[in-house]
Amino acid sequence: MTKKFNFLFITMLGLGKIKVIPGTLGSLVTVIILYILFHGLNVSSNFILVGLIIIFVYSFPAIESYIKNNENKDPGEIIIDELIGQSIPIFAYEISHGTKKTPDEALIFYCICFVLFRFFDIVKPFPVSFFDKNYKNSFGVMLDDVCAGLYVILSLICFMVLSSYFIR
């Protein structure tokens, strides 16, 4: 029972078993879910944060259990890490400045976050590559996507600072 639950959890209800671009699909589904939660259902950011923390914490033992007897320590079907990594910049956007975001603005920003996250997750600049190559366990599976999510935030901050400096 626990093994089946862990499998469904780390594959986002089996979505990770789709043979073509499972990580991208996991990221896309995350974007859609967060958009619905924030802008369709108006769920509190505190409630969403608690949910993301629970998912993050439970991911470590669930992934570890799944890869324990597996030769591949980062199989493609594990996409719960995409959910966490993709959630980082979107959540930061939603709580930033304490202002209400319009659904249209949010949709544009979510798309930018999606593209940037996939770019950093695929290209794997340091330290994303460091965690991916050096930690063949649940820590490495999760932390490379967390770093990719943080890179999205850093990129957007740099863009905002540079655009405010050059565009007056």
N, C-alpha and C positions, 0 to 999 in steps of 0.2 A: 504494500500500500504506500509506504513512504517512498520507495524507489520510483513508483509510477508518478506520485505527486512531484517529486524532485525533477523527473524527466519533463513533465508538463510545465513546471515552473521555469526551468532553465531554457526550454525551447519556446517559451511564450505560447503555451497551449499547442505545441507541435509545429508552429510556424517555422521554426529552425530546421525542420526536416525537409522543407521544400528545397529541392536541389539547386535552384538558380537563385543567386544573390540573397541568401538568408539573412545576412547582417544588414543589408540595405532594407530588406522588408521589415526586419525588427525595428530599425530606426524609423522607418516611415510609419509603422503602426504606432510607435511611441509618440511621434509628432501628432498623429490624428487623435490618439487618446488624450494627450495633454491639452490639445486645442478644445476638445469636447468638454473636458473637466473644467478648464479655466473659463472658456467663453460660451459654452453651450449650457452647462449645468451650474456655472458660477460657484464651484466648490472652493472652499477656503484654502488659501495657500498653505496654512498651517496643517490642515488635514492632508494635503497632497505631500507635504514635506515628511510628515510622519510615515505615510505610506511608502515613500521612496527610501526612507531610512530602514524601514522593516525589510523591504525588498533587497536593499544593499547588504544588510547584515546577514539575512538568510541565504543570499547567493553564495557566500563562501562555503558553508558546509554542504549546500546542495550541489555545487560544482565539484567540490572535493570528492563527494560520494560518487558522482557520476564518472569522474576521470580516474578514480582510484585504480581500477584494473584495466584501464584503457591505455594503449601505447601512445596514442595522440593525446597530449595534455591540453590542447586547445582546439577541440573539434568544432567544425563550422556550425553544427546544430545548436551549440550553446550561444544564445543571443540575448540572454538576460543582461549581459554586460553592455549591449547596445542600448537597452532601455535606460540603464543608469547613466551611461556616458551622454546619450542624447538628451536626457532630462536636465543635466547640469546647466547648459546655457539657456535652455527655455525657462527653467525655474528662476534662474538669475534675472532674466529679462522680465518675467512676470512680477517679481518683487522689487525691481529697481525703481528708484525715484518715488515710490509710494503713490504712483499715479495710475489711474484706470487706463488700460490699453483698449483701443477699439478693436473689434474683430478683424477689420481689414488690415490695420497696422500689424497686428499679431500674426496674421496669416503670412504676410511678407517676411516678417522677422523669423517665423518658424521655418519657412522655406530656406532662408539664408543659413540658419543654424543647421538645418538638415544637410545642405550641400557642404558646408564647412566641416561639419562633424565627419561626414563620410570621407571627405578629402583627407583629414588628419588621421582617421582610423585606417585608411588604406595606405597612405604614404608613410605613416609612422615616423615622424621626426622625433629626435631625442626629446624627452625621455620616454615617449610612447614606445619606441623600438627597444629601449632598455628593459622595460617591464615585460614586453612581449618575448624577447629572446632569453632573458636571464632568470625568469621565474616561471617554471613549468608546473604551476599549480593554480589553485583558484585565485590567489593573490595576483599573479601575472595576468590571468584571464580578465580580471576585473579592472586592475589598475591601468592597463594600457588604454582602455576606453575612458576611464576617469580622466586621464591626462589629455586624451583627445578632446573631451568635453571642455576641459580647462583651457586648452589651446583656442577653442572657438571663442570663449570669453575674452581671452587676451587679444585675439585678432580684432574682435569688435571694438574693444576699448582703444586699441591702437588706431583703428579706422576713425573712431569718433574724435579722438584727440587730434589726429592729423587733419581731418576734415574741418574741425573748428579752427585750426591754426591757418589753413590755407584758404578756406572758404568763409568769407566774412560777409 
